[in-house]
Amino acid sequence: MPNQTKTFLVIVVIALAFFLVGAEAGWFNRSRPSKGAIFKVGAVMPFTGSASIWGQENREGIDLAVEELNKNGGVDNKQLQIVYDDTGSQTTSAVSIMQKFVSEGYPIILTSAYSQETLAEAPVAEKGKVLLLAAGSAADKMRDAGDYVFRLKVSVNKEIENLLGFVKNKNLKTIYILYAQIDYGVGSKKTVEELWPIMGGKIIGEEGFLPESTDFRAQLLKAKNARPDVILLASALPKNLGYILKQAKELNLNQKFIAPGGAVSPEIITIAGSAADGLVYTMEFDINSTSTATKTFRENFNKRYGKDPELFAAMGYDAAKIVAKMLKICGPNSACLKDNLYQVQNYQGASGIISFDDHGDVLKPMFYMTIKNGKFVRYE
């Protein structure tokens, strides 16, 4: 055999060996982790720390949806896999994980209800042109977070607008605001400040608090002395509401308490007990809905977890199902996924009827709920 032929064969063998080793090590196609027999979707969520309840509830819904999808052939005969990473309820960790997922080429990344984290992640998604879908995140600033940023939770300013309508219809005039000193709470306060005077009401006091607080007696005493008709709680976490309502009862505050629904969960009743009764809040997820989507979700969730689902579990479920629909249309093409997500209108989700506006904000019908005898019920 001529020397030139031998040399050519050696080069081919070496190149083939390099290719096989590189493929095994994952050197190639790092920018497309969704190719092959699996569609991979990243999930940046808090599973530990102060906001862990939201990540945990989101994950329950997401995992149920993925199980259902994969049992029925997945997405175009590809299995859907969610790759989770825990932020520890820290925005710095959320950004770091987000950067890692973007660099690895994930076309879609899910995030949770914790607006602080989602707002920090959004610039990374926008720069990398990667679709970011929040199964929550109600802070008003989310509306302008980017072209690739969407959320499934009604914005808190819409919730506040509805709550103020409730107060006006009850012929109540004066409001005192207790708000968490983060984007969610500050945004809520600003919306009240803008709308309530126009609606003919008066704000007679405001007090902020840190989300990690557990003692609210000083703020509540100021509110008591101001004698408002209504105290609006723009809280970041369910435990905040629980301690506020518990301590309000201990201080004999008899005012009506109202709140946007983003921070409402069973933890409130666990902490406050009977003191939670009477709280009025907005909601978009009706667990007793007769819609096929909600009924089926509730039944399957009960079978899987032995309990009823909460709002953020329903939104996690919807997020995974919507992602599957988009992947079926676009594959792992982020620009296509983004463009088609804007076209989602009147989708019958477990958490309600879902449409997106031109800012990636969800549009859903809302209603009022209250706590009565330790149970969450429709306000009548």
Short mmCIF file of the C-alpha atoms (twelve columns), coordinates in Angstrom:
data_MODEL
# 
_entry.id   MODEL 
# 
loop_
_atom_site.group_PDB 
_atom_site.id 
_atom_site.type_symbol 
_atom_site.label_atom_id 
_atom_site.label_alt_id 
_atom_site.label_comp_id 
_atom_site.label_asym_id 
_atom_site.label_seq_id 
_atom_site.Cartn_x 
_atom_site.Cartn_y 
_atom_site.Cartn_z 
_atom_site.pdbx_PDB_model_num 
ATOM 1   C CA . MET A 1   0.000   0.000  0.000  1 
ATOM 2   C CA . PRO A 2   1.439   3.417  -0.946 1 
ATOM 3   C CA . ASN A 3   2.637   5.592  1.951  1 
ATOM 4   C CA . GLN A 4   0.195   8.386  1.028  1 
ATOM 5   C CA . THR A 5   -2.767  5.985  1.292  1 
ATOM 6   C CA . LYS A 6   -1.551  4.724  4.679  1 
ATOM 7   C CA . THR A 7   -1.190  8.268  5.943  1 
ATOM 8   C CA . PHE A 8   -4.710  9.154  4.777  1 
ATOM 9   C CA . LEU A 9   -6.180  6.107  6.518  1 
ATOM 10  C CA . VAL A 10  -4.375  6.945  9.764  1 
ATOM 11  C CA . ILE A 11  -5.754  10.493 9.662  1 
ATOM 12  C CA . VAL A 12  -9.279  9.198  9.033  1 
ATOM 13  C CA . VAL A 13  -9.043  6.730  11.931 1 
ATOM 14  C CA . ILE A 14  -7.732  9.409  14.297 1 
ATOM 15  C CA . ALA A 15  -10.436 11.859 13.229 1 
ATOM 16  C CA . LEU A 16  -13.149 9.229  13.696 1 
ATOM 17  C CA . ALA A 17  -11.830 8.324  17.132 1 
ATOM 18  C CA . PHE A 18  -11.749 11.987 18.120 1 
ATOM 19  C CA . PHE A 19  -15.332 12.445 16.933 1 
ATOM 20  C CA . LEU A 20  -16.602 9.425  18.887 1 
ATOM 21  C CA . VAL A 21  -14.827 10.468 22.074 1 
ATOM 22  C CA . GLY A 22  -16.032 14.030 21.667 1 
ATOM 23  C CA . ALA A 23  -19.618 12.932 21.090 1 
ATOM 24  C CA . GLU A 24  -19.483 10.724 24.176 1 
ATOM 25  C CA . ALA A 25  -18.070 13.579 26.249 1 
ATOM 26  C CA . GLY A 26  -20.695 15.977 24.958 1 
ATOM 27  C CA . TRP A 27  -18.281 18.315 23.178 1 
ATOM 28  C CA . PHE A 28  -20.610 18.731 20.237 1 
ATOM 29  C CA . ASN A 29  -24.072 20.280 20.050 1 
ATOM 30  C CA . ARG A 30  -23.765 21.847 23.511 1 
ATOM 31  C CA . SER A 31  -25.893 24.661 22.168 1 
ATOM 32  C CA . ARG A 32  -28.782 22.284 21.512 1 
ATOM 33  C CA . PRO A 33  -29.428 20.128 24.607 1 
ATOM 34  C CA . SER A 34  -32.978 19.517 23.335 1 
ATOM 35  C CA . LYS A 35  -31.858 17.557 20.262 1 
ATOM 36  C CA . GLY A 36  -32.011 13.785 20.103 1 
ATOM 37  C CA . ALA A 37  -34.593 11.621 21.859 1 
ATOM 38  C CA . ILE A 38  -35.190 14.146 24.655 1 
ATOM 39  C CA . PHE A 39  -36.366 17.745 24.860 1 
ATOM 40  C CA . LYS A 40  -34.562 19.317 27.834 1 
ATOM 41  C CA . VAL A 41  -35.996 22.375 29.572 1 
ATOM 42  C CA . GLY A 42  -34.203 24.188 32.399 1 
ATOM 43  C CA . ALA A 43  -35.931 25.201 35.635 1 
ATOM 44  C CA . VAL A 44  -34.397 27.829 37.929 1 
ATOM 45  C CA . MET A 45  -36.405 27.741 41.155 1 
ATOM 46  C CA . PRO A 46  -36.116 28.098 44.948 1 
ATOM 47  C CA . PHE A 47  -36.458 24.705 46.672 1 
ATOM 48  C CA . THR A 48  -34.771 25.852 49.872 1 
ATOM 49  C CA . GLY A 49  -34.781 29.169 51.704 1 
ATOM 50  C CA . SER A 50  -37.538 31.683 52.390 1 
ATOM 51  C CA . ALA A 51  -39.288 31.355 48.999 1 
ATOM 52  C CA . SER A 52  -39.059 27.556 48.781 1 
ATOM 53  C CA . ILE A 53  -42.824 27.077 49.014 1 
ATOM 54  C CA . TRP A 54  -43.233 28.554 45.531 1 
ATOM 55  C CA . GLY A 55  -40.558 26.407 43.939 1 
ATOM 56  C CA . GLN A 56  -41.913 23.275 45.591 1 
ATOM 57  C CA . GLU A 57  -45.494 23.952 44.507 1 
ATOM 58  C CA . ASN A 58  -44.390 24.806 40.957 1 
ATOM 59  C CA . ARG A 59  -42.402 21.587 40.771 1 
ATOM 60  C CA . GLU A 60  -45.331 19.429 41.875 1 
ATOM 61  C CA . GLY A 61  -47.412 20.751 38.999 1 
ATOM 62  C CA . ILE A 62  -44.574 20.575 36.475 1 
ATOM 63  C CA . ASP A 63  -43.666 16.988 37.385 1 
ATOM 64  C CA . LEU A 64  -47.295 15.861 37.079 1 
ATOM 65  C CA . ALA A 65  -47.619 17.447 33.641 1 
ATOM 66  C CA . VAL A 66  -44.353 15.903 32.431 1 
ATOM 67  C CA . GLU A 67  -45.420 12.454 33.647 1 
ATOM 68  C CA . GLU A 68  -48.712 12.760 31.760 1 
ATOM 69  C CA . LEU A 69  -47.015 14.007 28.601 1 
ATOM 70  C CA . ASN A 70  -44.330 11.332 28.559 1 
ATOM 71  C CA . LYS A 71  -46.810 8.519  29.182 1 
ATOM 72  C CA . ASN A 72  -48.627 9.666  26.066 1 
ATOM 73  C CA . GLY A 73  -45.682 9.796  23.688 1 
ATOM 74  C CA . GLY A 74  -43.986 12.951 24.922 1 
ATOM 75  C CA . VAL A 75  -43.495 15.751 22.404 1 
ATOM 76  C CA . ASP A 76  -43.302 14.405 18.849 1 
ATOM 77  C CA . ASN A 77  -42.194 11.053 20.292 1 
ATOM 78  C CA . LYS A 78  -39.455 12.712 22.330 1 
ATOM 79  C CA . GLN A 79  -39.501 12.608 26.109 1 
ATOM 80  C CA . LEU A 80  -39.710 15.936 27.923 1 
ATOM 81  C CA . GLN A 81  -37.129 16.342 30.682 1 
ATOM 82  C CA . ILE A 82  -37.004 19.199 33.194 1 
ATOM 83  C CA . VAL A 83  -33.534 19.933 34.548 1 
ATOM 84  C CA . TYR A 84  -33.988 21.618 37.931 1 
ATOM 85  C CA . ASP A 85  -31.521 23.727 39.871 1 
ATOM 86  C CA . ASP A 86  -32.124 25.245 43.312 1 
ATOM 87  C CA . THR A 87  -31.552 28.966 43.815 1 
ATOM 88  C CA . GLY A 88  -31.780 28.730 47.598 1 
ATOM 89  C CA . SER A 89  -34.064 31.798 47.375 1 
ATOM 90  C CA . GLN A 90  -31.019 33.920 46.475 1 
ATOM 91  C CA . THR A 91  -31.039 36.217 43.432 1 
ATOM 92  C CA . THR A 92  -27.274 35.844 42.957 1 
ATOM 93  C CA . SER A 93  -27.674 32.076 42.688 1 
ATOM 94  C CA . ALA A 94  -30.632 32.503 40.347 1 
ATOM 95  C CA . VAL A 95  -28.542 34.639 37.986 1 
ATOM 96  C CA . SER A 96  -25.594 32.225 38.114 1 
ATOM 97  C CA . ILE A 97  -27.800 29.217 37.303 1 
ATOM 98  C CA . MET A 98  -29.553 31.146 34.573 1 
ATOM 99  C CA . GLN A 99  -26.225 32.039 32.973 1 
ATOM 100 C CA . LYS A 100 -25.179 28.408 33.082 1 
ATOM 101 C CA . PHE A 101 -28.400 27.208 31.424 1 
ATOM 102 C CA . VAL A 102 -28.189 29.881 28.733 1 
ATOM 103 C CA . SER A 103 -24.552 29.015 27.992 1 
ATOM 104 C CA . GLU A 104 -25.528 25.349 27.665 1 
ATOM 105 C CA . GLY A 105 -28.102 26.264 25.045 1 
ATOM 106 C CA . TYR A 106 -31.410 25.498 26.715 1 
ATOM 107 C CA . PRO A 107 -34.122 26.981 24.453 1 
ATOM 108 C CA . ILE A 108 -36.660 27.385 27.296 1 
ATOM 109 C CA . ILE A 109 -36.121 28.032 30.979 1 
ATOM 110 C CA . LEU A 110 -38.860 27.935 33.594 1 
ATOM 111 C CA . THR A 111 -38.766 30.081 36.691 1 
ATOM 112 C CA . SER A 112 -40.981 30.416 39.746 1 
ATOM 113 C CA . ALA A 113 -43.314 32.798 41.522 1 
ATOM 114 C CA . TYR A 114 -40.462 34.648 43.253 1 
ATOM 115 C CA . SER A 115 -40.423 37.937 41.332 1 
ATOM 116 C CA . GLN A 116 -37.077 39.046 42.775 1 
ATOM 117 C CA . GLU A 117 -35.363 36.097 41.123 1 
ATOM 118 C CA . THR A 118 -37.248 36.294 37.838 1 
ATOM 119 C CA . LEU A 119 -36.458 39.993 37.441 1 
ATOM 120 C CA . ALA A 120 -32.771 39.241 38.036 1 
ATOM 121 C CA . GLU A 121 -32.842 36.360 35.527 1 
ATOM 122 C CA . ALA A 122 -34.681 38.292 32.806 1 
ATOM 123 C CA . PRO A 123 -31.697 40.315 31.443 1 
ATOM 124 C CA . VAL A 124 -29.714 37.075 31.068 1 
ATOM 125 C CA . ALA A 125 -32.544 35.467 29.108 1 
ATOM 126 C CA . GLU A 126 -33.021 38.574 27.000 1 
ATOM 127 C CA . LYS A 127 -29.326 38.883 26.146 1 
ATOM 128 C CA . GLY A 128 -29.102 35.195 25.281 1 
ATOM 129 C CA . LYS A 129 -32.424 35.254 23.382 1 
ATOM 130 C CA . VAL A 130 -33.728 32.348 25.445 1 
ATOM 131 C CA . LEU A 131 -37.402 32.037 26.345 1 
ATOM 132 C CA . LEU A 132 -38.081 32.564 30.065 1 
ATOM 133 C CA . LEU A 133 -41.507 31.464 31.307 1 
ATOM 134 C CA . ALA A 134 -42.403 32.258 34.913 1 
ATOM 135 C CA . ALA A 135 -44.945 30.022 36.621 1 
ATOM 136 C CA . GLY A 136 -45.787 33.006 38.813 1 
ATOM 137 C CA . SER A 137 -43.893 36.307 39.372 1 
ATOM 138 C CA . ALA A 138 -46.537 38.994 39.822 1 
ATOM 139 C CA . ALA A 139 -44.319 42.081 40.360 1 
ATOM 140 C CA . ASP A 140 -45.348 44.987 38.140 1 
ATOM 141 C CA . LYS A 141 -41.805 45.412 36.754 1 
ATOM 142 C CA . MET A 142 -42.127 42.012 35.084 1 
ATOM 143 C CA . ARG A 143 -44.286 43.621 32.417 1 
ATOM 144 C CA . ASP A 144 -41.284 45.349 30.874 1 
ATOM 145 C CA . ALA A 145 -38.672 42.683 31.659 1 
ATOM 146 C CA . GLY A 146 -38.062 41.749 28.027 1 
ATOM 147 C CA . ASP A 147 -39.369 40.364 24.760 1 
ATOM 148 C CA . TYR A 148 -38.389 36.807 25.723 1 
ATOM 149 C CA . VAL A 149 -39.952 36.999 29.210 1 
ATOM 150 C CA . PHE A 150 -43.470 35.704 29.918 1 
ATOM 151 C CA . ARG A 151 -45.455 34.930 33.058 1 
ATOM 152 C CA . LEU A 152 -48.527 32.892 33.984 1 
ATOM 153 C CA . LYS A 153 -49.479 34.949 37.046 1 
ATOM 154 C CA . VAL A 154 -51.736 37.985 36.780 1 
ATOM 155 C CA . SER A 155 -49.687 41.084 37.622 1 
ATOM 156 C CA . VAL A 156 -50.079 42.487 41.109 1 
ATOM 157 C CA . ASN A 157 -51.198 45.886 39.797 1 
ATOM 158 C CA . LYS A 158 -54.199 44.151 38.168 1 
ATOM 159 C CA . GLU A 159 -54.907 42.381 41.453 1 
ATOM 160 C CA . ILE A 160 -54.699 45.679 43.358 1 
ATOM 161 C CA . GLU A 161 -57.020 47.344 40.872 1 
ATOM 162 C CA . ASN A 162 -59.573 44.593 41.494 1 
ATOM 163 C CA . LEU A 163 -59.150 44.831 45.267 1 
ATOM 164 C CA . LEU A 164 -59.729 48.583 45.204 1 
ATOM 165 C CA . GLY A 165 -62.910 47.942 43.242 1 
ATOM 166 C CA . PHE A 166 -64.021 45.657 46.054 1 
ATOM 167 C CA . VAL A 167 -63.286 48.335 48.683 1 
ATOM 168 C CA . LYS A 168 -65.124 51.029 46.717 1 
ATOM 169 C CA . ASN A 169 -68.170 48.791 46.256 1 
ATOM 170 C CA . LYS A 170 -68.296 48.330 50.034 1 
ATOM 171 C CA . ASN A 171 -68.353 52.140 50.454 1 
ATOM 172 C CA . LEU A 172 -65.111 52.033 52.452 1 
ATOM 173 C CA . LYS A 173 -62.986 55.177 52.164 1 
ATOM 174 C CA . THR A 174 -59.679 54.995 54.033 1 
ATOM 175 C CA . ILE A 175 -56.820 52.539 53.488 1 
ATOM 176 C CA . TYR A 176 -53.662 51.821 55.443 1 
ATOM 177 C CA . ILE A 177 -50.921 49.955 53.500 1 
ATOM 178 C CA . LEU A 178 -48.550 47.377 54.979 1 
ATOM 179 C CA . TYR A 179 -46.113 46.315 52.274 1 
ATOM 180 C CA . ALA A 180 -43.041 44.144 51.815 1 
ATOM 181 C CA . GLN A 181 -39.985 46.162 50.871 1 
ATOM 182 C CA . ILE A 182 -39.308 44.304 47.617 1 
ATOM 183 C CA . ASP A 183 -40.589 44.790 44.054 1 
ATOM 184 C CA . TYR A 184 -43.875 42.962 44.665 1 
ATOM 185 C CA . GLY A 185 -44.793 45.001 47.735 1 
ATOM 186 C CA . VAL A 186 -43.451 48.351 46.535 1 
ATOM 187 C CA . GLY A 187 -45.252 47.924 43.208 1 
ATOM 188 C CA . SER A 188 -48.488 47.172 45.044 1 
ATOM 189 C CA . LYS A 189 -48.108 50.285 47.179 1 
ATOM 190 C CA . LYS A 190 -47.472 52.493 44.145 1 
ATOM 191 C CA . THR A 191 -50.563 51.154 42.396 1 
ATOM 192 C CA . VAL A 192 -52.712 51.966 45.429 1 
ATOM 193 C CA . GLU A 193 -51.174 55.438 45.612 1 
ATOM 194 C CA . GLU A 194 -51.974 56.060 41.945 1 
ATOM 195 C CA . LEU A 195 -55.497 54.627 41.815 1 
ATOM 196 C CA . TRP A 196 -57.163 55.048 45.196 1 
ATOM 197 C CA . PRO A 197 -57.261 58.877 45.271 1 
ATOM 198 C CA . ILE A 198 -58.688 58.857 41.722 1 
ATOM 199 C CA . MET A 199 -61.384 56.437 42.935 1 
ATOM 200 C CA . GLY A 200 -62.356 58.862 45.687 1 
ATOM 201 C CA . GLY A 201 -60.533 57.219 48.586 1 
ATOM 202 C CA . LYS A 202 -57.800 58.290 50.966 1 
ATOM 203 C CA . ILE A 203 -54.553 56.635 52.079 1 
ATOM 204 C CA . ILE A 204 -53.990 57.450 55.737 1 
ATOM 205 C CA . GLY A 205 -50.746 55.591 56.361 1 
ATOM 206 C CA . GLU A 206 -48.039 53.301 54.990 1 
ATOM 207 C CA . GLU A 207 -45.547 51.002 56.686 1 
ATOM 208 C CA . GLY A 208 -42.953 48.770 55.037 1 
ATOM 209 C CA . PHE A 209 -41.415 45.562 56.369 1 
ATOM 210 C CA . LEU A 210 -38.718 43.100 55.379 1 
ATOM 211 C CA . PRO A 211 -39.883 39.743 53.986 1 
ATOM 212 C CA . GLU A 212 -37.928 37.869 56.674 1 
ATOM 213 C CA . SER A 213 -39.784 39.682 59.461 1 
ATOM 214 C CA . THR A 214 -41.957 37.794 61.937 1 
ATOM 215 C CA . ASP A 215 -42.836 40.604 64.370 1 
ATOM 216 C CA . PHE A 216 -45.232 43.221 62.963 1 
ATOM 217 C CA . ARG A 217 -46.620 44.667 66.196 1 
ATOM 218 C CA . ALA A 218 -45.022 48.100 65.758 1 
ATOM 219 C CA . GLN A 219 -46.499 48.523 62.264 1 
ATOM 220 C CA . LEU A 220 -49.875 47.172 63.356 1 
ATOM 221 C CA . LEU A 221 -50.086 49.544 66.330 1 
ATOM 222 C CA . LYS A 222 -49.523 52.493 63.989 1 
ATOM 223 C CA . ALA A 223 -52.238 51.175 61.719 1 
ATOM 224 C CA . LYS A 224 -54.581 50.719 64.671 1 
ATOM 225 C CA . ASN A 225 -54.038 54.292 65.839 1 
ATOM 226 C CA . ALA A 226 -54.763 55.602 62.320 1 
ATOM 227 C CA . ARG A 227 -58.206 53.891 62.374 1 
ATOM 228 C CA . PRO A 228 -58.496 53.041 58.668 1 
ATOM 229 C CA . ASP A 229 -61.516 51.316 57.161 1 
ATOM 230 C CA . VAL A 230 -59.248 48.786 55.452 1 
ATOM 231 C CA . ILE A 231 -55.699 47.498 55.872 1 
ATOM 232 C CA . LEU A 232 -54.139 46.326 52.622 1 
ATOM 233 C CA . LEU A 233 -51.424 43.685 52.981 1 
ATOM 234 C CA . ALA A 234 -48.972 43.653 50.081 1 
ATOM 235 C CA . SER A 235 -46.961 40.751 51.400 1 
ATOM 236 C CA . ALA A 236 -44.099 38.859 49.802 1 
ATOM 237 C CA . LEU A 237 -44.564 35.542 51.597 1 
ATOM 238 C CA . PRO A 238 -47.492 33.588 53.098 1 
ATOM 239 C CA . LYS A 239 -45.781 33.518 56.483 1 
ATOM 240 C CA . ASN A 240 -45.809 37.353 56.515 1 
ATOM 241 C CA . LEU A 241 -49.593 37.333 56.172 1 
ATOM 242 C CA . GLY A 242 -49.914 34.635 58.809 1 
ATOM 243 C CA . TYR A 243 -47.953 36.524 61.454 1 
ATOM 244 C CA . ILE A 244 -49.608 39.859 60.601 1 
ATOM 245 C CA . LEU A 245 -53.133 38.439 60.992 1 
ATOM 246 C CA . LYS A 246 -52.215 36.547 64.168 1 
ATOM 247 C CA . GLN A 247 -50.678 39.616 65.803 1 
ATOM 248 C CA . ALA A 248 -53.502 41.869 64.588 1 
ATOM 249 C CA . LYS A 249 -56.000 39.729 66.487 1 
ATOM 250 C CA . GLU A 250 -53.796 39.833 69.592 1 
ATOM 251 C CA . LEU A 251 -53.814 43.658 69.344 1 
ATOM 252 C CA . ASN A 252 -57.606 43.742 68.829 1 
ATOM 253 C CA . LEU A 253 -57.490 45.248 65.331 1 
ATOM 254 C CA . ASN A 254 -60.973 44.889 63.893 1 
ATOM 255 C CA . GLN A 255 -60.411 46.432 60.478 1 
ATOM 256 C CA . LYS A 256 -61.050 44.581 57.233 1 
ATOM 257 C CA . PHE A 257 -57.869 43.016 55.822 1 
ATOM 258 C CA . ILE A 258 -57.419 42.615 52.054 1 
ATOM 259 C CA . ALA A 259 -54.520 41.266 49.980 1 
ATOM 260 C CA . PRO A 260 -53.470 40.357 46.451 1 
ATOM 261 C CA . GLY A 261 -53.586 36.571 46.148 1 
ATOM 262 C CA . GLY A 262 -49.962 35.912 45.256 1 
ATOM 263 C CA . ALA A 263 -48.927 35.293 48.863 1 
ATOM 264 C CA . VAL A 264 -51.992 33.307 49.965 1 
ATOM 265 C CA . SER A 265 -51.429 29.658 50.911 1 
ATOM 266 C CA . PRO A 266 -52.368 27.203 53.720 1 
ATOM 267 C CA . GLU A 267 -49.312 28.418 55.682 1 
ATOM 268 C CA . ILE A 268 -51.366 31.496 56.609 1 
ATOM 269 C CA . ILE A 269 -53.953 29.379 58.416 1 
ATOM 270 C CA . THR A 270 -51.255 27.206 60.013 1 
ATOM 271 C CA . ILE A 271 -49.693 30.311 61.593 1 
ATOM 272 C CA . ALA A 272 -52.729 32.510 62.240 1 
ATOM 273 C CA . GLY A 273 -55.432 29.938 62.992 1 
ATOM 274 C CA . SER A 274 -58.845 31.567 63.392 1 
ATOM 275 C CA . ALA A 275 -57.234 35.028 63.097 1 
ATOM 276 C CA . ALA A 276 -56.984 34.388 59.346 1 
ATOM 277 C CA . ASP A 277 -60.777 34.311 58.989 1 
ATOM 278 C CA . GLY A 278 -62.196 37.267 57.091 1 
ATOM 279 C CA . LEU A 279 -59.174 38.042 54.903 1 
ATOM 280 C CA . VAL A 280 -60.386 38.948 51.398 1 
ATOM 281 C CA . TYR A 281 -58.050 38.394 48.447 1 
ATOM 282 C CA . THR A 282 -58.034 38.130 44.679 1 
ATOM 283 C CA . MET A 283 -57.665 34.799 42.899 1 
ATOM 284 C CA . GLU A 284 -57.464 33.442 39.355 1 
ATOM 285 C CA . PHE A 285 -57.407 29.681 40.090 1 
ATOM 286 C CA . ASP A 286 -60.765 28.156 40.991 1 
ATOM 287 C CA . ILE A 287 -60.133 24.659 42.314 1 
ATOM 288 C CA . ASN A 288 -63.868 23.957 42.133 1 
ATOM 289 C CA . SER A 289 -64.146 24.982 38.491 1 
ATOM 290 C CA . THR A 290 -66.261 22.713 36.307 1 
ATOM 291 C CA . SER A 291 -63.857 23.086 33.362 1 
ATOM 292 C CA . THR A 292 -62.483 19.778 32.131 1 
ATOM 293 C CA . ALA A 293 -58.888 21.027 32.380 1 
ATOM 294 C CA . THR A 294 -59.169 21.997 36.056 1 
ATOM 295 C CA . LYS A 295 -61.220 18.956 37.099 1 
ATOM 296 C CA . THR A 296 -58.800 16.525 35.431 1 
ATOM 297 C CA . PHE A 297 -55.800 18.328 36.919 1 
ATOM 298 C CA . ARG A 298 -57.285 18.262 40.418 1 
ATOM 299 C CA . GLU A 299 -58.128 14.546 40.199 1 
ATOM 300 C CA . ASN A 300 -54.699 13.576 38.889 1 
ATOM 301 C CA . PHE A 301 -52.916 15.827 41.385 1 
ATOM 302 C CA . ASN A 302 -54.829 14.198 44.246 1 
ATOM 303 C CA . LYS A 303 -53.885 10.734 43.005 1 
ATOM 304 C CA . ARG A 304 -50.236 11.722 42.672 1 
ATOM 305 C CA . TYR A 305 -49.767 13.720 45.881 1 
ATOM 306 C CA . GLY A 306 -52.729 12.883 48.119 1 
ATOM 307 C CA . LYS A 307 -53.825 16.513 48.488 1 
ATOM 308 C CA . ASP A 308 -55.500 19.346 46.606 1 
ATOM 309 C CA . PRO A 309 -53.304 21.603 44.433 1 
ATOM 310 C CA . GLU A 310 -52.552 25.245 45.175 1 
ATOM 311 C CA . LEU A 311 -52.355 28.110 42.654 1 
ATOM 312 C CA . PHE A 312 -48.641 27.761 41.926 1 
ATOM 313 C CA . ALA A 313 -48.897 24.010 41.366 1 
ATOM 314 C CA . ALA A 314 -51.606 24.710 38.789 1 
ATOM 315 C CA . MET A 315 -49.398 27.308 37.094 1 
ATOM 316 C CA . GLY A 316 -46.439 24.925 37.070 1 
ATOM 317 C CA . TYR A 317 -48.650 22.330 35.411 1 
ATOM 318 C CA . ASP A 318 -49.836 24.835 32.800 1 
ATOM 319 C CA . ALA A 319 -46.270 26.011 32.169 1 
ATOM 320 C CA . ALA A 320 -45.112 22.487 31.300 1 
ATOM 321 C CA . LYS A 321 -48.148 21.790 29.093 1 
ATOM 322 C CA . ILE A 322 -47.749 25.086 27.213 1 
ATOM 323 C CA . VAL A 323 -44.014 24.464 26.762 1 
ATOM 324 C CA . ALA A 324 -44.841 21.075 25.223 1 
ATOM 325 C CA . LYS A 325 -47.267 22.709 22.778 1 
ATOM 326 C CA . MET A 326 -44.655 25.265 21.748 1 
ATOM 327 C CA . LEU A 327 -41.919 22.638 21.331 1 
ATOM 328 C CA . LYS A 328 -44.222 20.623 19.102 1 
ATOM 329 C CA . ILE A 329 -44.586 23.652 16.829 1 
ATOM 330 C CA . CYS A 330 -41.016 24.979 16.912 1 
ATOM 331 C CA . GLY A 331 -38.631 22.399 18.269 1 
ATOM 332 C CA . PRO A 332 -35.729 23.972 20.212 1 
ATOM 333 C CA . ASN A 333 -35.872 27.297 18.339 1 
ATOM 334 C CA . SER A 334 -36.127 30.063 20.938 1 
ATOM 335 C CA . ALA A 335 -37.195 32.814 18.539 1 
ATOM 336 C CA . CYS A 336 -39.968 30.645 17.116 1 
ATOM 337 C CA . LEU A 337 -41.033 29.583 20.623 1 
ATOM 338 C CA . LYS A 338 -41.239 33.207 21.703 1 
ATOM 339 C CA . ASP A 339 -43.203 34.325 18.646 1 
ATOM 340 C CA . ASN A 340 -45.715 31.494 19.023 1 
ATOM 341 C CA . LEU A 341 -46.148 32.044 22.750 1 
ATOM 342 C CA . TYR A 342 -47.419 35.553 21.992 1 
ATOM 343 C CA . GLN A 343 -50.121 33.889 19.885 1 
ATOM 344 C CA . VAL A 344 -51.526 31.834 22.781 1 
ATOM 345 C CA . GLN A 345 -55.106 33.014 23.332 1 
ATOM 346 C CA . ASN A 346 -57.920 31.470 25.392 1 
ATOM 347 C CA . TYR A 347 -55.911 28.374 26.298 1 
ATOM 348 C CA . GLN A 348 -57.951 26.238 28.703 1 
ATOM 349 C CA . GLY A 349 -55.393 25.711 31.459 1 
ATOM 350 C CA . ALA A 350 -55.690 24.118 34.875 1 
ATOM 351 C CA . SER A 351 -55.153 27.549 36.485 1 
ATOM 352 C CA . GLY A 352 -57.740 29.298 34.296 1 
ATOM 353 C CA . ILE A 353 -58.213 30.612 30.774 1 
ATOM 354 C CA . ILE A 354 -54.802 31.812 29.573 1 
ATOM 355 C CA . SER A 355 -53.995 34.500 27.009 1 
ATOM 356 C CA . PHE A 356 -50.831 36.577 26.582 1 
ATOM 357 C CA . ASP A 357 -50.718 40.262 25.697 1 
ATOM 358 C CA . ASP A 358 -48.012 42.077 23.726 1 
ATOM 359 C CA . HIS A 359 -45.779 42.335 26.829 1 
ATOM 360 C CA . GLY A 360 -45.874 38.629 27.673 1 
ATOM 361 C CA . ASP A 361 -48.295 39.336 30.529 1 
ATOM 362 C CA . VAL A 362 -50.997 36.766 31.138 1 
ATOM 363 C CA . LEU A 363 -54.647 37.772 30.959 1 
ATOM 364 C CA . LYS A 364 -57.007 35.722 33.157 1 
ATOM 365 C CA . PRO A 365 -60.417 36.218 34.758 1 
ATOM 366 C CA . MET A 366 -60.186 37.035 38.491 1 
ATOM 367 C CA . PHE A 367 -62.590 36.737 41.422 1 
ATOM 368 C CA . TYR A 368 -62.629 37.284 45.198 1 
ATOM 369 C CA . MET A 369 -61.871 34.704 47.859 1 
ATOM 370 C CA . THR A 370 -61.957 34.779 51.638 1 
ATOM 371 C CA . ILE A 371 -61.003 32.581 54.574 1 
ATOM 372 C CA . LYS A 372 -63.956 31.251 56.555 1 
ATOM 373 C CA . ASN A 373 -63.749 28.770 59.440 1 
ATOM 374 C CA . GLY A 374 -60.187 27.946 58.441 1 
ATOM 375 C CA . LYS A 375 -61.044 27.240 54.793 1 
ATOM 376 C CA . PHE A 376 -60.494 29.107 51.523 1 
ATOM 377 C CA . VAL A 377 -63.885 29.841 49.959 1 
ATOM 378 C CA . ARG A 378 -65.378 32.134 47.319 1 
ATOM 379 C CA . TYR A 379 -66.364 35.507 48.708 1 
ATOM 380 C CA . GLU A 380 -70.142 35.905 48.513 1 
# 
